[in-house]
Amino acid sequence: MAYKAPIKDQLFVMNELARLDQIARWPGFEDAGPETAQAVLQECARLCEEVLAPLNVAGDRNPSRWDNGQVHSTPGFKEAFRQYAEGGWQGLQHPADFGGQGLPKLIGAACSEMVNSANLSFALCPLLTDGAIEALLTAGSAEQQAAYIPPMIDGRWTGTMNLTEPQAGSDLSLVRTRAEKQGDGSYRLFGTKIYITWGEHDLAENIVHMVLARVAGAPEGVKGISLFIVPKMLPDAQGQATVRNDVHCVSIEHKLGIKASPTAVLQYGEEEGAVGYLVGEENRGLEYMFIMMNAARYAVGVQGVALSERAYQHAAAYARERVQSRPVDGSTAAAVPIIQHPDVQRMLMTMRAQTEGSRAMALVAAAAHDAAHAHVDPGQREANRRFYEFMVPLVKGYCTEVSLDVASLGIQVHGGMGFIEETGAAQYLRDAKILSIYEGTTAIQANDLVGRKTLRDGGATARWIAQQIEVTEAELAGSGSPHARAMHRRLTAARKAFIDVVEFVLEHGKAHPNAVYAGSVPYLMLSGALVAGWQMARALLAAEHRLPSAQGEDAAFLRAKIATARFFADHVLGALPGRRDAIVEGADALAAMPLEAY
Amino acid sequence: MAYKAPIKDQLFVMNELARLDQIARWPGFEDAGPETAQAVLQECARLCEEVLAPLNVAGDRNPSRWDNGQVHSTPGFKEAFRQYAEGGWQGLQHPADFGGQGLPKLIGAACSEMVNSANLSFALCPLLTDGAIEALLTAGSAEQQAAYIPPMIDGRWTGTMNLTEPQAGSDLSLVRTRAEKQGDGSYRLFGTKIYITWGEHDLAENIVHMVLARVAGAPEGVKGISLFIVPKMLPDAQGQATVRNDVHCVSIEHKLGIKASPTAVLQYGEEEGAVGYLVGEENRGLEYMFIMMNAARYAVGVQGVALSERAYQHAAAYARERVQSRPVDGSTAAAVPIIQHPDVQRMLMTMRAQTEGSRAMALVAAAAHDAAHAHVDPGQREANRRFYEFMVPLVKGYCTEVSLDVASLGIQVHGGMGFIEETGAAQYLRDAKILSIYEGTTAIQANDLVGRKTLRDGGATARWIAQQIEVTEAELAGSGSPHARAMHRRLTAARKAFIDVVEFVLEHGKAHPNAVYAGSVPYLMLSGALVAGWQMARALLAAEHRLPSAQGEDAAFLRAKIATARFFADHVLGALPGRRDAIVEGADALAAMPLEAY
């Protein structure tokens, strides 16, 4: 099924909800207004629709292949990556000083959604490279930045993140890879890293591994972890990266999905040790890695949006074509396209509402990131920084969990055909399942939401969000349309449930951590749905405002937006008050269950 | 991961909730008391644990293979099927007159759960054979019964159901396969059938295809469909099945899951026409097929229970072993097995509660089936028949939808390991996805629930169920324990939400079918969760009653049952009132969405 980039919805969200026009008033983003955004999105759409999307199924059927330490990517990927790099897409959000375009994250996120919709496995390679660039921009020396960032931006080299080891997954305190300091200031690394996405491949000349390891004598736990650059190829006497470093891919994983993306087991130091260069200071590696991980977590959330969009498009196209059964209302005696059946509409609208809600929350968060960095008012920068930080676990956790449901519904719309791999719908479910796991499982995001994002500031950001939602509620009350009234009622009830939960977390977080953390994922899912619904409420208001002066395709788009927002209100927001109790009162059953009884 | 049959829980449900002791008082089931049940379950467990379960992964990695019209099953399956047949398992629920054991469906369902937990792909072959036997028992002539049932019961032959054609999936009115009557009273069939589970294989000597087709001149639509027996092998002059019939497997599907189970495309009448024998009367095929489908739908619901149980066992075992991260309550400074983390407990308890709730509702429904056939009181037979009929779409729809969530949570408990195929958790998700599709998608079950099971009797059965639930509520009120009090509150609120929804369906079913059917799947899921929760409430009461006199393992089991019921109350039943509105008021958004806007 051909992929069509959802530019109209992206621009609507960027202009109406994320206020791209404001971003273009801040220093550094003067050229990044709505017209630039539209031009960039259209150009990106061309690459995604014509080059990347057609390779998505091929990547699943003919995955990356390991052969004696080498990884051969799916045929076509190398050429696609060349076009991606030549188009300048790797540098979209990165500073012009290093060859990037310096565009806002808001535009970058919209493009990233498209690339991921088109080909999730492919998109992971640039995603990880972005992370490596981000880490070096934050903590690398000027020399390191100059040496590593430009070749990554121009696509000659790519980047990876090396955190996980067999015994150290979510728990990085257990990292054992060791780094031995050499006389010349460099280090030699020894250890095994697993789950290294695009950790070995043939798309680029060199791979810049960003690796967590322990220097001899470092403190135990997370305070003794340092961050190193370990290039696959080291410079020769002429400064050309031609000398093979002692890091080798010993195997790649056989996975449920994202099969074109090689997931490498990397062995460091089988011989003399892998040459590595310390980033920043010793023992501050986790801090630097968190910068990278924060960006990557947001990016994975966008992958969720992307996956949902693709699965929705696939299912809607099938539902329009597949003829089966007479309508339940008896309006005709013949079988009709299944899109006419109410339950198929319910499934498609669930998929669509979650996709649009996820997109709106992700893009509004991206705009907050831009404001946090570029807003002229320091108070606004700080407020936006807090909001963005609160949003990262929600975007990562909610958008990815939702994408799994959306992909599953996508199969269901296809009926028996959905279970047959040739149809293509099943790949989305298989691909989606990793999203709620890598870069921190949903539980890890929920820990972050409870601990660092709610308890640490005493609920200030959570309450601030609730206040912003109340502003939207007042606007809904002012509209008076039946859809706005329904949304008003659902949003108010959901916001109240959220505040109840926040108060519960604040009251019991210290004294009864087990009870609070037992509800942490439900809290995350409730918060995510609330924020997505809030954005759909704002979308409803904006659409109602624009509709009287709109015509043709634009008017149809706005009417569909209103209907989709209404659906979100009744079917998603409406369920939230019922989830409150399971968080606030749901831990008693766990307390009654001895561990040995499971 | 080794599979361990959950005999203790099955016997608890059979004895305490499904009242096996009563069944053993009815004529024909005198030998089917609790002791027989225990012996049969233990024997079945041995076969499942030692023979079938170890082949489950092999079937996924080395699926059935098509080669020039022949299908070669996974190595080991043929020998396993021989042991299954020799053990008499195919005849468990079938009449002794034909070589079966004549045991109640209650015992048969418990055994079926084990077989499916052990190896879902394998279990599909006997499941379909059961359907063919059922159809012949109901509608076959004495000669047909004598000729086909005994060899199916003794495992020399197997059976299939042939409904679907490329253009006729959920909508059987579109069936085109044609049957031409011959001078000798037999028919010749011509057409293509797809999605035929175990439609061709090497496990048995012959395959008895039960095929829907149209006789020339038959009425249009479902009223012109007849049912035929089309054996793969026809009898020779000596009556031995040695002559190849004109039905051929032209390919098998490449599927997301249940890969060991060949899903055949069967071509009837490529040459002279496939010889078929009419079952019952012409044009009543759909009626007969529905008998078979009703049994198969229930059986697929049990597959859902089975899949959930297996996924739970796998995840719980991993959570006990995998050490990662310190506890959030700071009780120790070292990393602990992840089962100590509250969110892992929440996931495992969600899996466990849904598994036990599904099992309880499925087995209680099986007991109603037995009562409907064997109870000495005709009024009780009728009441149980109505209850069982209402339960079939719930068991099929709810237990299978839930199994998908359980399998997905099972992967999540494993973290990154879950996404790696070697771990085994991913297979359960891939296998589970078919369960909500085949034998009628969840939407088809929901149509049945709304139309035939709710509207047709004016809500009488639905209201009767609500009254039974009120009886349980009164017993909970009488208990006074904190767990019973919590359950009471949740069950009452859920039952009221259910009645609201039933009244909505009754009021608007005729006048606003689109609105009612838009909420049909949510109505099914709410009803399923309510009935499962009701059974968990009864389990809680029974466990509280038994606990004072129980010791050791038994007491531990009962305490875990109480905790699991409490979890079901807070986390599943608690969410139901919040789903009411999406059903009762949720169709306005669909009405606002023009079809071309999707």
Interface residues (C-beta under 8 A of the other chain):
Chain A: T164 Q167 G169 S170 D171 S173 L174 Y195 E253 H254 K255 L256 G257 A316 A319 R320 V323 Q324 S325 R326 V328 D329 G330 A335 I339 Q340 H341 P342 D343 V344 Q345 R346 L348 M349 R352 L404 S408 I411 Q412 G415 G416 G418 F419 I420 E421 E422 A426 L429 R430 K433 I434 S436 I437 Y438 T441 T442 A443 A446 N447 P482 H483 A486 P513 N514 A515 Y517 A518 G519 S520 V521 P522 A556 F557 R559 A560 I562 A563 T564 R566 F567 A569 D570 H571 G574 A575 L576 P577 G578 R579 D581 A582 E585 G586 A587 D588 A589 L590 A592 M593 P594 L595 E596 A597 Y598
Chain B: T164 Q167 G169 S170 D171 S173 L174 Y195 E253 H254 K255 L256 G257 A316 A319 R320 V323 Q324 S325 R326 V328 D329 G330 A335 I339 Q340 H341 P342 D343 V344 Q345 R346 L348 M349 R352 L404 S408 I411 Q412 G415 G416 M417 G418 F419 I420 E421 E422 A426 L429 R430 K433 I434 S436 I437 Y438 T441 T442 A443 A446 N447 P482 H483 A486 P513 N514 A515 Y517 A518 G519 S520 V521 P522 A556 F557 R559 A560 I562 A563 T564 R566 F567 A569 D570 H571 G574 A575 L576 P577 G578 R579 D581 A582 E585 G586 A587 D588 A589 L590 A592 M593 P594 L595 E596 A597 Y598
